[in-house]
Amino acid sequence: MPNRRRFLQGLPALPLLNGGAAFSASTKRDYWKELEVRPFINAAGTYTTLTASLMPPEVLKAIEYASKQYVHLIELQDVVGRKIASLIGCEAAMVTAGAASALTLGTAACMTGTNPDFIRRLPDTAGMKTEVIVQKTHRYGYDHAVRNCGIRFVEVETREELERAVNERTVMMLFFNAAEPSGQIKGAEFVELGKKHRVATFNDAAADTPPLENLSKYSKMGFDLVTFSGGKGIRGPQSAGLLLGRKDLIEAARLNGSPYSDSIGRGMKVNKEELLAMMVAVELFVSKDHAAEWREWEKRVRTVADSVAGLSTVKTETFVPQISNAVPHLRITWDESALKITGAEAAKRLLEGEPSIELRPGAKQGIEVAVWMMQPGEAQIVAKRIREVLKAGA
């Protein structure tokens, strides 16, 4: 007993486990500083490499809520899928490990259906249909997620070529939504051809929300499968995505993924926290005041544009990209011989300055500013820094 008393009396003097007082619940840690990772103001957009969007408080609360109890994963997948489908207005839905995961699982679903032998054997495609028709201009960096399943792409350019390409080996037709302007076969005609030849059509619309109506537009148009990124405009977890479509194909897609162990998508795991958080993110997205949000983005654009008004040769232009990231942006151009600084140099100074600011990549002239991923008050900071950088060039 005396030894036990001495032990208990000595507890308050003992250091905390896992690193002592620095790791206590009451201590606020600056992880970025600890890890020497530099955060930035996002004036670029929802790019994966820039960690996409930030989750709203309601989504973070859902993650915390789900982290504290156990549930049956398949049951949760069932009810979350039904809830999301009802919110969007599609036949069926599932949460995936990002839109690229949805491409793999959706393709696998078209190939295997619910056949357990086919599911177990992928990417061994013996006995399966293996050709996916795609427009030549719709080939892109993410079609590897489709090729993972062992398929072969058949490229076409015209309606006539597509109809000739359909044969007994055709399993799916892939459409990249952002490439619609560059392809000869538009979305509605693509769907029509799929239905005519009884071939499933899959639309990759990963970055194409907002606007809100896009979330249901392509399913209503008749695409058999549609995918959206969960962590871009919808502002769910970055590692989550949505696969929407026909009930039979969603059922098959789920059998090709986690938690079913002997499947091509077993590694594409979505945890209970992401499932619940993605459902809440969709709830928020379909119920928010999108008009008010748009007005806020326009206000931020004006704030940045007004900051450079009066600088020699500087011109500003508001623009909205045609499909992906279709929200207000600002383009700033100037006579480089007058300001003595190029767009690339200005972007570099903003990135390396304090605070660090990431601009929209790929500007052909001057710089481009995306305002929709900024936090309150950051438009004013970005405006001040851009003016300083351009003024210094003058």
C-alpha positions as CSV (number, residue, x, y, z in Angstrom):
1,M,0.0,0.0,0.0
2,P,2.7,2.6,0.8
3,N,4.4,1.9,-2.5
4,R,1.1,2.4,-4.3
5,R,0.5,5.7,-2.5
6,R,4.0,7.0,-3.4
7,F,3.4,6.0,-7.1
8,L,0.1,7.8,-7.3
9,Q,1.4,10.9,-5.5
10,G,4.2,11.0,-8.1
11,L,2.0,10.9,-11.2
12,P,1.5,14.7,-11.6
13,A,5.3,15.1,-11.8
14,L,5.7,12.5,-14.6
15,P,6.1,13.8,-18.2
16,L,3.2,13.1,-20.5
17,L,3.5,10.3,-23.0
18,N,4.4,10.9,-26.6
19,G,6.6,13.9,-26.2
20,G,5.5,15.5,-22.9
21,A,3.6,18.7,-22.4
22,A,4.1,19.9,-26.0
23,F,1.6,17.2,-27.0
24,S,-1.1,17.9,-24.4
25,A,-4.6,18.5,-25.5
26,S,-4.5,22.0,-24.2
27,T,-1.4,22.9,-26.4
28,K,-2.1,24.3,-29.8
29,R,0.5,23.0,-32.3
30,D,1.6,24.8,-35.4
31,Y,2.1,21.7,-37.6
32,W,3.2,23.5,-40.7
33,K,5.9,25.3,-38.7
34,E,7.0,22.1,-37.1
35,L,7.2,20.4,-40.5
36,E,8.6,23.4,-42.3
37,V,5.7,23.3,-44.8
38,R,4.7,26.8,-46.1
39,P,0.9,27.4,-46.5
40,F,-0.3,29.9,-49.1
41,I,-3.3,31.9,-50.1
42,N,-5.1,30.0,-52.9
43,A,-5.7,32.4,-55.8
44,A,-5.4,29.5,-58.2
45,G,-8.4,27.2,-57.9
46,T,-9.2,23.6,-56.9
47,Y,-6.1,21.9,-58.2
48,T,-5.3,18.6,-56.7
49,T,-1.6,19.4,-56.3
50,L,-2.6,22.6,-54.4
51,T,-4.8,20.4,-52.1
52,A,-8.1,21.5,-53.8
53,S,-10.6,23.2,-51.5
54,L,-11.1,23.7,-47.8
55,M,-13.9,21.8,-46.0
56,P,-16.7,23.9,-44.3
57,P,-17.1,23.5,-40.5
58,E,-20.1,21.3,-40.9
59,V,-18.1,18.8,-42.9
60,L,-15.3,18.8,-40.3
61,K,-17.9,18.2,-37.6
62,A,-19.1,15.2,-39.5
63,I,-15.6,13.8,-39.7
64,E,-15.1,14.3,-35.9
65,Y,-18.6,12.7,-35.2
66,A,-17.9,9.6,-37.3
67,S,-14.4,9.1,-35.8
68,K,-15.8,8.3,-32.3
69,Q,-17.9,5.2,-32.9
70,Y,-17.9,2.0,-34.9
71,V,-20.5,1.2,-37.6
72,H,-20.8,-1.5,-40.3
73,L,-19.2,0.0,-43.4
74,I,-21.4,-1.7,-46.0
75,E,-24.5,-0.5,-44.2
76,L,-23.1,3.0,-44.1
77,Q,-22.2,2.8,-47.8
78,D,-25.8,1.8,-48.5
79,V,-27.6,4.6,-46.6
80,V,-25.1,7.3,-47.6
81,G,-25.4,6.3,-51.3
82,R,-29.2,6.4,-51.1
83,K,-29.2,9.8,-49.4
84,I,-26.8,11.4,-51.9
85,A,-28.8,9.9,-54.9
86,S,-32.0,11.5,-53.4
87,L,-30.3,14.9,-52.9
88,I,-28.9,14.9,-56.5
89,G,-31.9,13.3,-58.2
90,C,-30.1,10.3,-59.8
91,E,-30.9,6.6,-59.7
92,A,-28.0,5.6,-57.5
93,A,-24.8,6.9,-56.0
94,M,-21.6,5.9,-54.2
95,V,-18.7,7.7,-52.5
96,T,-15.4,6.8,-54.1
97,A,-11.8,7.6,-53.3
98,G,-11.8,10.6,-55.6
99,A,-13.0,10.9,-59.2
100,A,-10.0,8.8,-60.6
101,S,-11.2,5.9,-58.3
102,A,-14.7,6.4,-59.7
103,L,-13.3,6.0,-63.3
104,T,-11.7,2.7,-62.4
105,L,-14.7,1.3,-60.5
106,G,-17.2,2.5,-63.1
107,T,-15.2,0.9,-65.9
108,A,-14.8,-2.3,-63.9
109,A,-18.6,-2.3,-63.3
110,C,-19.3,-2.1,-67.1
111,M,-16.9,-5.0,-67.7
112,T,-17.8,-7.4,-64.9
113,G,-21.3,-6.6,-63.8
114,T,-21.9,-8.6,-60.7
115,N,-20.1,-11.7,-62.0
116,P,-17.9,-12.8,-59.0
117,D,-15.4,-14.6,-61.2
118,F,-14.9,-11.5,-63.5
119,I,-14.6,-9.3,-60.4
120,R,-12.0,-11.5,-58.9
121,R,-9.9,-11.8,-62.1
122,L,-9.6,-8.2,-63.2
123,P,-7.3,-7.0,-64.8
124,D,-7.3,-10.5,-66.4
125,T,-10.0,-9.8,-69.0
126,A,-10.5,-13.2,-70.5
127,G,-14.1,-13.6,-71.5
128,M,-14.9,-9.9,-71.1
129,K,-15.6,-7.1,-73.4
130,T,-12.5,-4.9,-73.4
131,E,-12.9,-2.0,-75.9
132,V,-13.7,1.6,-74.7
133,I,-14.6,4.1,-77.4
134,V,-13.3,7.7,-76.8
135,Q,-13.1,10.8,-78.9
136,K,-9.5,11.5,-79.9
137,T,-9.7,15.0,-78.4
138,H,-11.0,13.5,-75.1
139,R,-7.8,11.5,-74.3
140,Y,-6.3,13.0,-71.2
141,G,-4.1,12.4,-68.2
142,Y,-6.7,10.6,-66.2
143,D,-7.6,7.9,-68.7
144,H,-5.0,5.7,-67.0
145,A,-7.7,5.1,-64.4
146,V,-9.8,3.5,-67.1
147,R,-6.9,1.6,-68.6
148,N,-6.1,0.1,-65.2
149,C,-8.9,-2.4,-65.9
150,G,-7.1,-3.9,-68.9
151,I,-9.2,-2.2,-71.6
152,R,-8.1,-0.9,-75.0
153,F,-9.1,2.5,-76.1
154,V,-10.6,2.9,-79.6
155,E,-10.2,6.5,-80.8
156,V,-12.8,8.2,-83.0
157,E,-13.5,11.7,-84.2
158,T,-16.9,11.7,-86.0
159,R,-20.3,10.1,-85.4
160,E,-19.7,7.9,-88.4
161,E,-16.4,6.6,-87.0
162,L,-18.0,5.9,-83.7
163,E,-20.8,3.9,-85.2
164,R,-18.3,1.9,-87.2
165,A,-16.2,1.3,-84.1
166,V,-19.0,-0.3,-82.1
167,N,-18.7,-4.1,-82.1
168,E,-19.1,-7.2,-79.9
169,R,-16.0,-6.2,-77.9
170,T,-17.3,-2.7,-77.0
171,V,-17.9,-2.3,-73.3
172,M,-18.1,1.4,-72.7
173,M,-18.0,4.9,-74.2
174,L,-15.9,7.5,-72.3
175,F,-16.7,11.2,-72.4
176,F,-14.4,13.9,-70.8
177,N,-16.8,16.7,-70.0
178,A,-14.2,19.5,-70.0
179,A,-13.2,18.5,-73.6
180,E,-16.7,18.8,-75.0
181,P,-15.9,22.1,-76.9
182,S,-13.0,20.4,-78.7
183,G,-14.8,17.2,-79.7
184,Q,-17.1,16.8,-82.7
185,I,-19.6,14.7,-80.8
186,K,-21.3,16.7,-78.1
187,G,-22.7,15.2,-74.9
188,A,-26.3,14.7,-75.9
189,E,-25.4,13.1,-79.2
190,F,-22.8,10.9,-77.4
191,V,-25.6,9.6,-75.1
192,E,-27.9,9.1,-78.0
193,L,-25.3,6.9,-79.8
194,G,-24.7,4.9,-76.6
195,K,-28.3,4.1,-76.2
196,K,-28.7,3.3,-79.9
197,H,-25.9,0.7,-79.7
198,R,-26.7,-0.4,-76.1
199,V,-23.3,0.7,-74.8
200,A,-22.8,2.3,-71.4
201,T,-21.7,5.9,-71.5
202,F,-19.5,7.4,-68.8
203,N,-19.0,11.2,-68.3
204,D,-16.0,12.4,-66.3
205,A,-17.2,15.8,-65.0
206,A,-14.8,15.8,-62.1
207,A,-14.1,19.6,-61.9
208,D,-17.4,20.8,-63.3
209,T,-19.3,22.0,-60.2
210,P,-20.4,24.7,-59.8
211,P,-22.9,25.5,-61.2
212,L,-25.3,23.4,-59.1
213,E,-27.4,22.2,-62.0
214,N,-24.4,20.3,-63.4
215,L,-24.6,17.8,-60.4
216,S,-27.8,16.3,-62.0
217,K,-27.5,17.6,-65.5
218,Y,-25.5,14.8,-67.0
219,S,-27.5,12.0,-65.4
220,K,-30.7,13.6,-66.6
221,M,-29.1,13.9,-70.1
222,G,-28.9,10.1,-70.0
223,F,-25.3,9.2,-69.2
224,D,-25.2,5.8,-67.5
225,L,-22.3,6.9,-65.2
226,V,-21.1,10.3,-64.1
227,T,-18.3,11.2,-61.7
228,F,-17.5,14.4,-59.8
229,S,-14.6,15.2,-57.5
230,G,-15.7,15.5,-53.9
231,G,-13.0,17.9,-52.8
232,K,-13.3,20.6,-55.4
233,G,-16.4,22.8,-55.8
234,I,-18.5,20.5,-53.5
235,R,-15.9,21.1,-50.8
236,G,-15.9,17.6,-49.3
237,P,-12.8,15.7,-48.3
238,Q,-10.2,16.0,-51.1
239,S,-9.7,12.2,-51.2
240,A,-13.4,11.6,-51.9
241,G,-15.4,11.6,-55.0
242,L,-18.9,10.7,-56.3
243,L,-20.0,8.0,-58.8
244,L,-23.6,8.5,-60.0
245,G,-25.6,6.4,-62.3
246,R,-27.6,3.3,-63.1
247,K,-28.5,1.2,-60.0
248,D,-27.1,-2.0,-61.5
249,L,-23.8,-0.3,-62.5
250,I,-23.4,1.3,-59.1
251,E,-24.0,-2.1,-57.4
252,A,-21.3,-3.6,-59.6
253,A,-18.9,-0.8,-59.0
254,R,-19.3,-1.3,-55.2
255,L,-18.5,-5.0,-55.6
256,N,-15.3,-4.1,-57.4
257,G,-14.1,-1.9,-54.5
258,S,-13.5,-1.8,-50.8
259,P,-14.3,-3.5,-48.5
260,Y,-14.5,-6.5,-50.9
261,S,-11.0,-7.9,-50.6
262,D,-10.4,-9.7,-53.9
263,S,-11.2,-6.8,-56.2
264,I,-9.4,-4.3,-58.4
265,G,-10.5,-1.4,-56.3
266,R,-9.7,-2.9,-52.8
267,G,-7.0,-0.3,-52.3
268,M,-9.5,2.6,-53.1
269,K,-10.8,2.6,-49.5
270,V,-13.3,5.2,-48.3
271,N,-13.5,5.4,-44.5
272,K,-16.6,6.1,-42.5
273,E,-15.5,9.7,-41.8
274,E,-15.2,10.4,-45.5
275,L,-18.6,8.8,-46.3
276,L,-20.4,10.9,-43.7
277,A,-18.5,14.1,-44.6
278,M,-19.2,13.6,-48.3
279,M,-22.9,13.3,-47.6
280,V,-22.9,16.5,-45.5
281,A,-20.9,18.3,-48.2
282,V,-23.5,17.4,-50.8
283,E,-26.3,18.5,-48.5
284,L,-24.6,21.9,-48.1
285,F,-23.9,22.2,-51.8
286,V,-27.5,21.7,-52.9
287,S,-28.9,24.0,-50.2
288,K,-26.5,26.9,-50.2
289,D,-27.4,30.3,-51.7
290,H,-25.3,30.0,-54.9
291,A,-26.4,33.5,-56.2
292,A,-25.1,35.1,-53.0
293,E,-21.9,33.2,-53.3
294,W,-21.5,34.3,-56.9
295,R,-21.9,37.9,-55.8
296,E,-19.2,37.5,-53.2
297,W,-16.8,36.2,-55.9
298,E,-17.6,39.1,-58.1
299,K,-16.9,41.5,-55.2
300,R,-13.5,39.9,-54.6
301,V,-12.7,40.2,-58.3
302,R,-13.5,43.9,-58.2
303,T,-11.4,44.3,-55.0
304,V,-8.3,43.0,-56.9
305,A,-9.1,44.8,-60.1
306,D,-9.5,48.1,-58.3
307,S,-6.2,47.8,-56.6
308,V,-4.3,48.0,-59.9
309,A,-6.4,50.7,-61.5
310,G,-4.2,53.6,-62.4
311,L,-1.0,51.7,-62.8
312,S,0.6,52.4,-66.1
313,T,-0.7,50.2,-69.0
314,V,-2.4,47.8,-66.7
315,K,-5.7,46.3,-68.0
316,T,-8.1,44.0,-66.2
317,E,-10.7,41.6,-67.5
318,T,-13.2,39.4,-65.7
319,F,-13.8,36.0,-67.3
320,V,-15.5,32.7,-66.5
321,P,-14.0,29.5,-67.9
322,Q,-16.4,27.7,-70.2
323,I,-16.7,24.4,-68.2
324,S,-14.3,23.5,-65.4
325,N,-13.9,26.0,-62.6
326,A,-16.7,28.0,-64.2
327,V,-16.6,30.9,-61.7
328,P,-15.5,34.5,-61.9
329,H,-11.7,35.0,-62.5
330,L,-9.6,38.1,-63.1
331,R,-7.0,38.4,-65.9
332,I,-4.5,41.3,-65.4
333,T,-2.3,42.3,-68.3
334,W,0.2,45.1,-68.9
335,D,2.9,46.4,-71.3
336,E,6.0,44.6,-70.1
337,S,8.3,47.2,-71.6
338,A,6.6,49.8,-69.3
339,L,6.4,47.8,-66.1
340,K,9.6,45.9,-66.6
341,I,8.2,42.6,-65.3
342,T,6.7,39.6,-67.0
343,G,3.7,37.6,-65.8
344,A,5.9,34.7,-64.8
345,E,8.1,37.0,-62.8
346,A,5.2,38.6,-61.1
347,A,3.7,35.1,-60.2
348,K,7.1,34.0,-58.8
349,R,7.4,37.1,-56.6
350,L,3.9,36.6,-55.2
351,L,4.6,32.9,-54.5
352,E,7.9,33.7,-52.8
353,G,6.7,36.7,-50.9
354,E,4.9,37.0,-47.6
355,P,2.3,35.8,-47.5
356,S,2.8,33.2,-50.3
357,I,0.2,33.5,-53.0
358,E,-0.5,30.9,-55.7
359,L,-2.1,32.2,-58.9
360,R,-4.0,30.4,-61.5
361,P,-1.4,28.5,-63.7
362,G,-1.2,28.6,-67.4
363,A,-1.8,32.3,-68.1
364,K,-0.7,33.1,-71.6
365,Q,-0.2,36.7,-70.8
366,G,0.0,38.6,-67.6
367,I,-1.4,36.9,-64.5
368,E,-4.8,35.3,-63.7
369,V,-6.4,35.3,-60.3
370,A,-9.1,32.8,-59.0
371,V,-11.0,34.2,-56.1
372,W,-13.4,31.4,-55.1
373,M,-11.0,29.4,-52.9
374,M,-9.9,32.5,-50.9
375,Q,-10.9,32.9,-47.3
376,P,-12.6,36.0,-46.0
377,G,-10.2,39.0,-46.0
378,E,-7.7,37.3,-48.4
379,A,-8.9,39.2,-51.5
380,Q,-7.7,42.4,-49.9
381,I,-4.3,40.8,-49.1
382,V,-3.9,39.5,-52.6
383,A,-5.0,42.9,-54.1
384,K,-2.3,44.7,-52.0
385,R,0.4,42.3,-52.9
386,I,-0.3,42.3,-56.6
387,R,-0.3,46.1,-56.6
388,E,3.1,46.2,-54.8
389,V,4.7,43.7,-57.2
390,L,3.5,45.5,-60.3
391,K,4.3,48.9,-58.9
392,A,7.8,47.8,-58.1
393,G,8.2,46.8,-61.7
394,A,7.2,50.3,-62.8
